Amino acid sequence: MSGTGRWTTPFLKQCFAVSSVALNVMSYGMVFGFNASLFSDLRKSREIPLDRDSESWLASLIGITTLIGCFSTSIIIDTIGRRPALLISSTLMVSGWIGFSLASSFPALLLAKIFQGMSIGLGTTMGGILIAEYSSPKYRGSLIATIPAALLVGVLSSHSLGLFYNWFQIAIILLFCSLPGLIIAVFTPESPTFLATKGRYDECRKVFRWLRGSEDDDELEKMIEADMIVKEAKKSCKNNLSKLIKQNLTYFVTSFKKREFYIPIFIVVHLNVINQFSGGIIHDSYPMDIHTALYGTDIYMFRVIASLDLQKIFATFLTIYLTSRIRRRPLYLTIVGLNILSLLCEAGYIYARRYNLLPFDHISIVIFLQHFHMFTSGAGGTSLTAIISNELYPMQNRGLCGMICGAFFSIYMFLNIKSATYLFSLIGVDGTFCAYAALLFYSLVVFYYMVPETKDKTLQEIEDKLRGYSIARRDETLKLKDAEL
């Protein structure tokens, strides 16, 4: 890039484009953090009566509505573009906060959650894809890591406000905090990858060079060349109506026959297990239950969770730094392995404390264990998972891949949040953490055998690695079967 040092004009333009996604993701974090104040205040005031079932539905409904948002993601980002998807997501989020600020009944709370869940379902799937397409390879890992960082800043904001305000006042404050994401989204450019897939190559070059300068022209031309080859292979079908209908009907089936399609889905589905069951979501959704199990009281809950949020943010920024220095695979294996250990240590502490098996007990022990857990969850389960997942999707089917993986993410979220209170009552918080550790171990084994190294690789290089050959090389395009195209 031209200019002096890291802070060149193209890099700053990439940061500006990414900020629109980051601000919206921050709003998603505010949604998760808001649960602590909402449930804590309503349990005490009974202003809107909630029992265990209604509370679990209110917390887990976001998983179902996120699923609805995910199903619409592929259609929106592959037909009308990434930028319109970002605008729709921002609008739904603002509508959700308006709903909370006006809510006076349980159905009104549910309606607000529906808006926010659809926003999150659309935005989380699209956000990582959009950042990956905006950014150059040497900055991509760091910029994608702004997603979990922004999410955690949003969670911290909600939890910190819980120290001073009630849930209704917090909803009004967060409404105004969500507006900048909508405003900046209006001024962000469309993704150059989307423009390439639509054959708008001149616009693609213009936006790509606006974002990156001329240094990455080789990546730009390879991306356009690969798209032109695929379109040329499809051209014979476009003039034949029966072939076109058959092509559309068999699109989903034939997509799954492509290595570069089904392998990333298989990988990301398992990475989503690590993301969901690393412990962060449950700490944000049911902090009172977990803090009572660990400390025996919830009197210091908001102070402790605010410190946990700060540590998760530190862990995320540390991950951003480490991903620029260390290869993804060994870093991920180490941090998620420590996450498994932290879950087992917390479970062992709760069990030993319940049955008076501890030879020595002090509040510093549980503070250390909980912060160790949240550090490993924030660095591995949240940050690194987001970075690696968004680097694996193929260009031609990125929207469909994102939709499928986002659907699994939403299902996991719903099952995780909905089942947590029942698991707490059946096997305790300690038993629940042991079950999470088993799920993480299985998914980490899948990661070890399936995921290639992605550090400093272009998205096209990663796709070629998963496919097994380069589509841009003319002598290898004969390997493409008609059914694949």
NORMOUR-V977283 format. One record per residue. RES is the residue in one letter. SS is DSSP state (H for helix, E for strand, - for the rest). NEAR is the number of other ideal C-beta (glycine too) atoms within 10 Angstrom. Layout:
res->(RES/RES)
ss->(SS/SS)
near->(NEAR/NEAR)
This chain:
res->(M/S/G/T/G/R/W/T/T/P/F/L/K/Q/C/F/A/V/S/S/V/A/L/N/V/M/S/Y/G/M/V/F/G/F/N/A/S/L/F/S/D/L/R/K/S/R/E/I/P/L/D/R/D/S/E/S/W/L/A/S/L/I/G/I/T/T/L/I/G/C/F/S/T/S/I/I/I/D/T/I/G/R/R/P/A/L/L/I/S/S/T/L/M/V/S/G/W/I/G/F/S/L/A/S/S/F/P/A/L/L/L/A/K/I/F/Q/G/M/S/I/G/L/G/T/T/M/G/G/I/L/I/A/E/Y/S/S/P/K/Y/R/G/S/L/I/A/T/I/P/A/A/L/L/V/G/V/L/S/S/H/S/L/G/L/F/Y/N/W/F/Q/I/A/I/I/L/L/F/C/S/L/P/G/L/I/I/A/V/F/T/P/E/S/P/T/F/L/A/T/K/G/R/Y/D/E/C/R/K/V/F/R/W/L/R/G/S/E/D/D/D/E/L/E/K/M/I/E/A/D/M/I/V/K/E/A/K/K/S/C/K/N/N/L/S/K/L/I/K/Q/N/L/T/Y/F/V/T/S/F/K/K/R/E/F/Y/I/P/I/F/I/V/V/H/L/N/V/I/N/Q/F/S/G/G/I/I/H/D/S/Y/P/M/D/I/H/T/A/L/Y/G/T/D/I/Y/M/F/R/V/I/A/S/L/D/L/Q/K/I/F/A/T/F/L/T/I/Y/L/T/S/R/I/R/R/R/P/L/Y/L/T/I/V/G/L/N/I/L/S/L/L/C/E/A/G/Y/I/Y/A/R/R/Y/N/L/L/P/F/D/H/I/S/I/V/I/F/L/Q/H/F/H/M/F/T/S/G/A/G/G/T/S/L/T/A/I/I/S/N/E/L/Y/P/M/Q/N/R/G/L/C/G/M/I/C/G/A/F/F/S/I/Y/M/F/L/N/I/K/S/A/T/Y/L/F/S/L/I/G/V/D/G/T/F/C/A/Y/A/A/L/L/F/Y/S/L/V/V/F/Y/Y/M/V/P/E/T/K/D/K/T/L/Q/E/I/E/D/K/L/R/G/Y/S/I/A/R/R/D/E/T/L/K/L/K/D/A/E/L)
ss->(-/-/-/-/-/-/-/-/H/H/H/H/H/H/H/H/H/H/H/H/H/H/H/H/H/H/H/H/H/H/H/H/H/H/H/H/H/H/H/H/H/H/H/H/H/-/-/-/-/-/-/H/H/H/H/H/H/H/H/H/H/H/H/H/H/H/H/H/H/H/H/H/H/H/H/H/H/H/H/-/-/H/H/H/H/H/H/H/H/H/H/H/H/H/H/H/H/H/H/H/H/H/-/-/-/H/H/H/H/H/H/H/H/H/H/H/H/H/H/H/H/H/H/H/H/H/H/H/H/H/H/H/H/H/-/-/H/H/H/H/H/H/H/H/-/H/H/H/H/H/H/H/H/H/H/H/H/H/H/H/H/-/-/-/-/-/H/H/H/H/H/H/H/H/H/H/H/-/H/H/H/H/H/H/H/-/-/-/-/-/-/H/H/H/H/H/H/-/-/-/H/H/H/H/H/H/H/H/H/H/H/H/-/-/-/-/H/H/H/H/H/H/H/H/H/H/H/H/H/H/H/H/H/H/H/H/H/H/-/-/H/H/H/H/H/H/H/H/H/-/H/H/H/H/H/-/-/-/H/H/H/H/H/H/H/H/H/H/H/H/H/H/H/H/H/H/H/-/-/H/H/H/H/H/H/-/H/H/H/H/H/H/H/H/H/-/-/-/-/-/H/H/H/H/H/H/H/H/H/H/H/H/H/H/H/H/H/H/H/H/H/H/H/-/-/-/-/H/H/H/H/H/H/H/H/H/H/H/H/H/H/H/H/H/H/H/H/H/H/H/H/H/H/H/-/-/-/-/-/-/-/-/H/H/H/H/H/H/H/H/H/H/H/H/H/H/H/H/H/H/H/H/H/H/H/H/H/H/H/-/-/-/-/-/-/-/-/H/H/H/H/H/H/H/H/H/H/H/H/H/H/H/H/H/H/H/H/H/H/H/H/H/H/H/H/H/H/H/H/H/H/H/H/H/H/H/H/H/H/H/H/H/H/H/H/H/H/H/H/H/-/-/-/-/-/-/-/-/H/H/H/H/H/H/H/H/H/-/-/-/-/-/-/H/H/H/H/H/H/-/-/-/-/-/-)
near->(19/9/12/7/7/10/10/15/12/20/21/12/16/23/16/15/24/24/18/27/30/21/22/30/28/24/30/28/25/28/26/25/30/26/23/25/22/26/20/18/18/20/12/9/11/9/12/18/11/18/8/10/11/15/19/19/17/21/24/21/19/27/23/19/23/27/20/15/29/26/16/16/27/21/13/21/26/20/11/13/18/27/21/15/28/27/17/21/30/26/14/21/28/19/18/28/26/16/20/24/16/13/20/10/10/16/10/14/21/16/17/22/26/20/20/30/27/25/28/32/31/29/29/26/33/32/30/24/26/28/28/24/26/29/24/18/19/15/20/25/25/18/23/28/26/25/28/29/26/25/31/31/22/27/29/22/21/27/30/17/23/23/11/10/15/17/24/16/13/27/25/14/16/23/20/10/17/25/15/16/26/19/11/19/22/11/10/19/19/19/28/25/23/26/24/24/19/15/13/15/17/9/16/23/17/14/22/26/16/15/22/22/19/11/14/20/13/9/17/18/14/17/24/19/16/21/22/14/17/18/14/11/16/14/9/11/17/11/8/11/9/8/14/13/11/12/17/10/10/12/11/11/9/16/19/12/12/19/15/24/23/15/19/27/20/13/22/25/19/20/29/23/23/28/25/28/26/31/25/25/22/25/23/27/25/22/23/13/19/25/23/16/21/21/17/12/9/15/11/13/19/20/11/20/26/18/17/26/25/17/20/29/19/15/24/25/18/16/27/20/11/19/23/14/8/14/13/21/16/10/20/27/16/16/24/25/15/17/29/20/14/23/28/17/18/24/22/16/22/21/17/14/18/14/8/7/11/14/5/5/13/9/11/8/15/20/16/13/19/25/18/17/24/26/21/26/31/31/30/27/28/27/32/29/24/26/28/25/26/26/24/26/27/23/19/22/22/29/23/22/24/28/24/25/25/27/22/19/27/27/18/19/25/21/14/21/25/18/15/22/20/13/17/19/10/10/13/16/23/21/15/27/27/17/15/25/21/13/19/24/15/12/24/20/11/16/19/11/7/15/23/16/13/23/19/13/17/18/23/19/16/21/24/21/18/21/19/11/15/17/24/18/13/10/8/14/16/7/12/16/11/12/11/16/17)
